[in-house]
Amino acid sequence: MHNGRDACSVAGISRYLYVMDKRTRQPGGGMIWHSIHPTAWGTRPRQAYSRTMTSESNPRGLPATASSRSRFATILLGLSLMLIALNLRPLFASLSVLLPDLLQQTSLSSAQAGYLTTLPVLCLGLFATLAPGISQKIGPERTLLCVLLVIMVGTALRGTGSLTTLFIGSALAGAGIAIGNVLLPSVVKRDFAGHAALMTGLYTMALCGGAAAAAAITLPVVHTFGGSWKLGLAFWAIPAALVALIWAPQALRASGAAGRARRTVTGLWRDPLAWQVTFFMGVQSALAYSVMGWMAPILRWRGLDGIEAGLVASVSIMVQVVTCLLVPTLALRFKDQKWINAVLGLVAAAGLIGVVQAPASTIWAWAIFQGIGQGGLFAMAMTVIVLRSPDSHVAAYLSGMAQGVGYVLATLGPLLVGAVYSATGGYGATVWLFLIFGLVVALNGWGAGRPLLVRARSVAASAGEKH
């Protein structure tokens, strides 16, 4: 006996045809379903795979999903996730615009400046893989509340005036951001499965908006308070504290981890598609953090003053806000995202090369061009994590893998830019670095854009291990 049903994928890219071949009960009370994955237009299936759906796929005690929440609660959750995302990037952009002042006013060397811009990015990679485990212990809502508090404390420490606490605060805030980065795609997959592309676009827009605000506002704040770089860095602890107050009631009302079946994921680290998603995330992040960490110093090296350099960087990032919102929805109108991923990678690299080498009169145009590519690239890197995952639990682990390994790779961006500047006294040679990044991200974006799912399974913790 065969029963079939069509269901939209999390972002509408393709349809799934589920055919129940056997009503065989599994130990958890589930049944074996065989899934055939055709393209969006009903052409020949590109991949077929089997997975077991048991009662453990939705264990007792999980928080209410979007389908069981009221409309108001769902909208409030979406807005709250955007506010959380808004606090995950000021750490990077606020330092970027103040870096030349730090080099002049403190004993910070050029090499140490490179390490300082790299340190929080490294923490994004080192701490990302911890997110799924922490989330299972205390729940994703409470974990995100802890994230906001850690960011607040770390950001405040950066403004104490000591180089030691500047590094410690950057690492602490970077660790908090790492956990938040991983959990957001998982929560979107869980609670906004029918609108994943839109919600991914909205929160990535908020991420870029936070970076743009920090690039534009930090120097005016510094000038308002008498030229103190310390206040310019510590200022960004205030939004984190305010959002923590807004999020706390929702986080504390949410069910914790008690009563939930502990689960893990098998097969993920052996899956070639998962590695393409990971390298796509990592290398586009190398470009992104080169922009956030070094665009303003590059512009000042090109002859712009501090205010104008910060404004150009801010406008470039504001363009990312728009493309973050538009690109995922546009991309899902096609049967796959291969071409759009590859083209965005080349556009982002070309724009950054133009900022470094093109005539000064065209810098604004190249900065905007770079923002178009970088914003779309980042949105697609987050979107493919959701699209390539069969469920929210796998999404959390794929997000942890992609961002854990990816952000370690991403440290190469700001670190190598700083090394080039230290070695040559300028940024001209960085164009070769950006060209290589663009080609590598385009190649892996092509692979990650194929309409497939990772071959990973969510199983009870006692039945498998996380690899």
C-alpha positions in Angstrom: 0.0 0.0 0.0 1.4 3.4 -1.0 0.3 6.8 0.3 1.9 9.9 -1.1 1.9 13.6 -0.2 3.5 16.7 -1.6 5.1 19.2 0.8 7.0 22.4 0.2 10.6 22.5 1.3 11.6 25.0 4.0 11.9 27.8 1.5 9.9 26.6 -1.5 12.9 25.6 -3.6 11.6 22.2 -4.3 8.8 19.7 -3.6 9.2 16.5 -1.7 7.2 13.4 -2.5 6.9 11.2 0.5 5.9 7.6 -0.2 5.2 5.3 2.7 6.5 1.9 1.5 5.9 0.1 4.8 4.0 0.8 8.0 6.8 -0.8 10.0 6.9 0.6 13.5 10.3 1.6 14.8 11.3 1.5 18.5 10.3 5.1 18.9 6.9 4.5 17.4 7.7 6.0 14.0 7.6 4.6 10.5 10.1 4.3 7.6 9.5 6.9 4.9 11.3 7.0 1.6 11.9 10.5 0.3 12.4 11.4 -3.4 13.8 14.9 -4.0 12.9 16.3 -7.4 13.7 19.8 -8.6 11.2 22.6 -8.2 9.7 22.0 -11.7 8.9 18.4 -11.3 11.7 17.1 -13.5 13.7 13.9 -12.9 14.8 13.4 -9.3 18.4 14.5 -8.6 18.8 12.7 -5.3 16.9 10.0 -3.5 17.6 9.0 0.1 15.8 7.3 3.0 15.4 8.6 6.5 13.6 7.3 9.6 10.9 9.5 11.1 10.1 8.5 14.7 8.3 10.1 17.5 11.7 11.4 18.6 11.7 13.7 15.6 9.4 15.9 17.7 10.2 14.9 21.3 8.0 15.9 24.1 8.9 19.2 25.7 10.1 21.0 22.5 9.1 24.7 22.5 6.0 25.6 20.6 6.6 26.1 16.9 5.1 28.8 14.7 2.1 26.7 13.9 1.1 26.5 17.6 1.9 30.1 18.6 -0.5 33.0 18.2 0.2 35.4 15.3 1.3 38.1 17.8 3.7 35.8 19.5 5.2 34.7 16.2 5.7 38.3 15.0 7.2 39.2 18.4 9.6 36.2 18.1 10.6 37.3 14.6 11.2 40.9 15.7 13.2 39.7 18.7 15.4 37.5 16.6 16.1 40.5 14.4 17.1 42.6 17.4 19.4 39.9 18.6 21.0 39.7 15.2 21.4 43.5 15.2 23.9 43.0 18.1 26.1 40.4 16.4 28.2 42.7 14.2 29.0 46.1 15.9 31.9 44.4 17.7 33.8 44.2 14.4 32.7 47.4 12.6 33.2 49.7 15.6 36.8 48.6 15.9 37.5 49.0 12.2 36.7 52.8 12.1 38.8 53.4 15.3 41.8 51.3 14.4 43.9 54.1 13.0 43.2 56.2 16.1 44.2 53.2 18.3 47.5 52.9 16.4 48.2 56.5 17.0 47.0 56.9 20.6 48.2 53.6 22.1 51.2 51.3 22.0 49.3 48.9 19.7 51.5 47.8 16.8 50.4 47.1 13.3 50.9 43.4 13.9 48.9 43.5 17.1 46.2 45.4 15.2 46.0 42.5 12.8 45.7 40.0 15.7 43.0 42.2 17.4 40.8 42.2 14.3 41.4 38.4 13.8 40.8 37.4 17.4 37.0 37.7 17.6 36.7 36.0 14.2 38.8 33.1 15.5 36.5 32.9 18.5 33.5 32.6 16.1 35.1 29.4 14.9 36.4 28.0 18.1 33.1 28.4 20.0 30.5 27.7 17.3 30.5 24.0 17.7 29.5 24.3 21.4 26.2 25.9 20.5 24.1 22.8 19.8 25.2 21.1 23.1 24.5 24.2 25.2 21.2 24.7 23.5 20.1 21.2 24.3 21.0 21.6 27.9 19.2 25.0 28.6 17.1 25.6 25.5 17.8 27.9 22.6 15.9 30.8 24.1 17.9 30.9 27.3 21.1 30.3 25.4 20.4 33.4 23.2 19.8 35.4 26.4 23.2 34.3 27.7 24.7 35.3 24.4 23.4 38.9 24.8 24.8 39.1 28.3 28.2 37.8 27.3 28.3 40.3 24.3 27.4 43.1 26.7 30.1 42.3 29.2 32.8 41.7 26.5 32.0 44.9 24.7 32.0 46.9 27.9 35.4 45.5 28.8 36.9 46.8 25.5 36.2 50.3 26.7 38.2 50.1 29.9 41.3 51.6 28.3 43.7 48.7 28.8 45.1 46.8 25.8 44.8 43.6 27.8 41.1 44.0 28.5 40.7 45.1 24.9 41.9 41.7 23.7 40.0 39.8 26.5 36.7 41.7 25.8 37.0 41.1 22.1 37.5 37.3 22.7 34.6 37.1 25.2 32.2 39.0 22.9 33.4 36.9 20.0 32.5 33.7 21.9 29.0 35.0 22.6 28.5 36.0 18.9 29.7 32.5 17.8 26.8 30.9 19.8 24.3 33.4 18.5 25.4 32.9 14.9 24.8 29.2 15.1 21.5 29.2 16.8 19.7 31.7 14.7 19.4 29.5 11.5 18.2 26.6 13.7 15.5 28.7 15.4 14.4 29.9 12.0 14.2 26.4 10.7 12.2 25.3 13.7 9.8 28.2 14.1 9.5 29.7 10.6 9.7 26.7 8.3 7.1 28.0 6.0 8.8 31.4 5.6 12.5 30.5 6.1 13.8 32.5 3.1 12.0 35.7 4.3 13.0 35.3 7.9 16.6 34.4 6.9 16.7 37.6 4.8 15.3 39.7 7.7 17.8 38.6 10.3 20.7 38.7 7.9 19.5 42.2 7.0 19.6 43.0 10.8 23.1 41.6 11.0 24.3 43.9 8.2 22.3 46.8 9.7 24.2 46.4 13.0 27.5 46.5 11.2 26.4 49.6 9.2 25.2 51.4 12.3 28.5 50.8 14.1 30.5 52.0 11.1 28.5 55.2 10.8 27.9 56.1 14.4 31.1 55.1 16.3 33.2 58.1 15.2 30.5 60.7 15.8 30.0 59.1 19.3 33.7 59.4 19.9 33.7 63.1 18.8 30.7 63.8 21.0 32.5 62.5 24.1 35.7 64.3 23.6 37.6 62.0 21.3 37.7 58.9 23.6 38.1 55.7 21.6 37.3 53.8 24.8 33.7 55.2 24.9 33.4 54.6 21.2 34.0 50.9 21.8 32.1 50.5 25.0 29.0 52.3 23.7 27.9 49.2 21.8 27.3 47.3 25.1 24.2 49.5 25.6 22.1 48.0 22.7 23.0 44.5 23.8 21.7 45.3 27.4 18.5 46.8 26.0 17.8 43.8 23.8 18.6 41.4 26.7 15.8 43.2 28.7 13.4 42.7 25.8 14.3 39.1 25.2 14.4 38.0 28.8 10.7 37.5 29.4 10.4 35.3 26.2 13.5 33.3 27.1 12.4 32.7 30.7 8.9 31.7 29.7 10.2 29.2 27.1 10.4 25.5 28.2 13.9 24.5 29.2 15.7 21.3 28.3 14.0 19.2 30.9 12.0 16.3 29.3 13.6 16.6 25.9 15.1 13.6 24.3 18.8 14.2 23.8 19.7 13.8 20.2 22.8 14.0 18.0 23.6 13.9 14.3 25.5 11.2 12.4 27.2 11.3 9.0 27.5 15.1 8.8 31.3 15.4 8.9 31.7 12.8 6.2 29.3 14.5 3.8 30.9 16.3 0.8 27.9 18.7 0.5 28.3 19.7 4.2 31.9 20.6 3.5 31.0 22.7 0.5 28.5 24.6 2.6 31.3 25.0 5.2 33.9 26.3 2.8 31.3 28.6 1.2 30.5 30.1 4.6 34.2 30.3 5.6 35.7 32.0 2.5 32.8 34.5 2.1 33.4 35.3 5.8 37.0 35.9 5.1 35.9 38.6 2.6 33.3 39.9 4.9 35.6 40.4 7.9 38.3 41.9 5.6 35.6 44.5 4.8 34.5 45.0 8.4 38.0 45.0 9.8 40.0 46.8 7.1 37.8 48.7 4.6 37.9 51.9 6.7 41.7 51.8 7.1 42.1 51.0 3.4 40.0 54.1 2.6 42.1 56.3 4.9 45.2 54.9 3.2 43.6 55.9 -0.1 43.4 59.5 1.2 39.9 59.8 2.7 39.5 61.4 6.2 38.2 59.4 9.1 34.6 60.6 8.9 34.3 60.0 5.1 36.0 56.6 5.3 33.5 55.5 8.0 30.6 56.9 5.9 31.8 55.0 2.8 32.1 51.8 4.8 28.7 52.3 6.3 27.0 52.9 3.0 28.7 49.8 1.6 27.3 47.8 4.5 23.9 49.5 4.3 23.7 48.2 0.7 24.3 44.7 2.2 21.2 45.3 4.3 19.0 45.6 1.1 20.6 42.7 -0.7 20.4 40.5 2.4 16.6 40.9 2.3 16.1 40.6 -1.4 18.6 37.9 -2.6 17.3 34.8 -0.7 13.7 35.3 -2.0 15.0 35.9 -5.5 17.3 32.9 -5.4 14.5 30.6 -4.5 12.6 31.4 -7.7 15.2 29.2 -9.4 15.6 25.4 -9.3 19.0 25.8 -7.6 21.3 28.6 -6.3 24.6 27.6 -8.1 24.8 30.6 -10.4 23.7 33.2 -8.0 26.2 32.0 -5.3 29.1 32.0 -7.8 28.3 35.4 -9.3 27.9 37.0 -5.9 31.3 35.7 -4.8 33.0 37.3 -7.9 31.1 40.6 -7.4 32.1 40.9 -3.8 35.8 40.2 -4.6 35.8 42.6 -7.6 34.2 45.4 -5.5 36.9 45.1 -2.8 39.6 45.1 -5.4 38.1 48.2 -6.9 38.2 49.9 -3.5 41.9 49.2 -3.2 43.0 50.0 -6.8 40.4 51.9 -8.8 40.7 55.7 -9.2 39.8 57.6 -6.1 36.8 59.3 -7.8 35.2 55.9 -8.3 35.6 54.6 -4.7 32.0 55.2 -3.8 30.7 53.2 -6.8 33.1 50.3 -6.0 32.1 50.3 -2.3 28.4 50.1 -3.3 29.2 47.3 -5.8 31.0 45.4 -3.1 28.1 45.8 -0.7 25.7 44.3 -3.3 27.9 41.2 -3.7 28.8 40.8 0.0 25.3 41.3 1.4 23.9 38.7 -1.0 26.8 36.4 -0.4 26.3 36.4 3.3 22.5 35.9 3.0 23.0 33.0 0.7 25.6 31.4 3.0 23.1 31.4 5.8 20.2 30.3 3.5 22.0 27.2 2.2 22.5 26.0 5.8 18.7 25.9 6.1 18.0 24.6 2.6 20.5 21.8 2.7 19.2 20.5 6.1 16.4 18.0 6.4 15.3 19.2 9.8 16.0 21.8 12.5 18.2 19.6 14.5 20.5 18.8 11.6 20.4 22.5 10.8 21.8 23.3 14.2 24.7 20.9 13.7 25.3 21.9 10.1 25.3 25.6 11.2 27.8 24.7 14.0 30.1 22.9 11.5 29.8 25.5 8.8 30.5 28.4 11.2 32.9 26.5 13.5 35.3 25.4 10.7 34.2 28.3 8.4 35.1 31.1 10.8 38.5 29.6 11.6 39.1 29.8 7.8 37.7 33.3 7.9 40.5 34.5 10.2 42.8 34.3 7.2 41.1 37.3 5.7 41.8 40.0 8.3 45.0 38.3 9.4 46.5 38.2 5.9 45.4 41.8 5.1 47.2 42.9 8.3 50.3 40.9 7.4 50.4 42.4 3.9 50.2 45.9 5.4 52.9 45.2 8.0 55.2 43.7 5.3 54.6 46.4 2.6 53.4 49.5 4.4 50.3 49.6 2.1 47.3 47.6 0.9 48.0 47.4 -2.8 49.1 43.7 -2.8 45.8 42.7 -1.1 44.1 42.6 -4.5 45.7 39.2 -5.2 44.4 37.9 -1.8 40.8 39.1 -2.6 41.0 37.6 -6.1 41.8 34.2 -4.6 39.1 34.5 -2.0 36.6 35.4 -4.8 37.4 32.4 -6.9 37.3 29.9 -4.0 34.0 31.2 -2.7 32.5 31.0 -6.2 33.6 27.4 -6.6 32.2 26.3 -3.3 29.1 28.4 -3.7 28.4 26.5 -6.9 28.6 23.2 -5.0 26.5 24.4 -2.1 23.9 25.7 -4.4 22.8 22.3 -5.8 19.3 21.3 -4.8 20.3 18.4 -2.5 20.2 17.7 1.2 23.1 16.7 3.4 23.3 12.9 4.1 23.0 13.3 7.9 20.5 11.8 10.4 19.3 13.0 13.7 19.3 10.1 16.2 19.0 9.5 19.9 22.2 10.5 21.7 22.8 6.9 22.8 22.5 5.6 19.3 25.2 7.6 17.6 27.9 10.2 17.8 28.4 13.7 16.4 30.3 12.9 13.3 
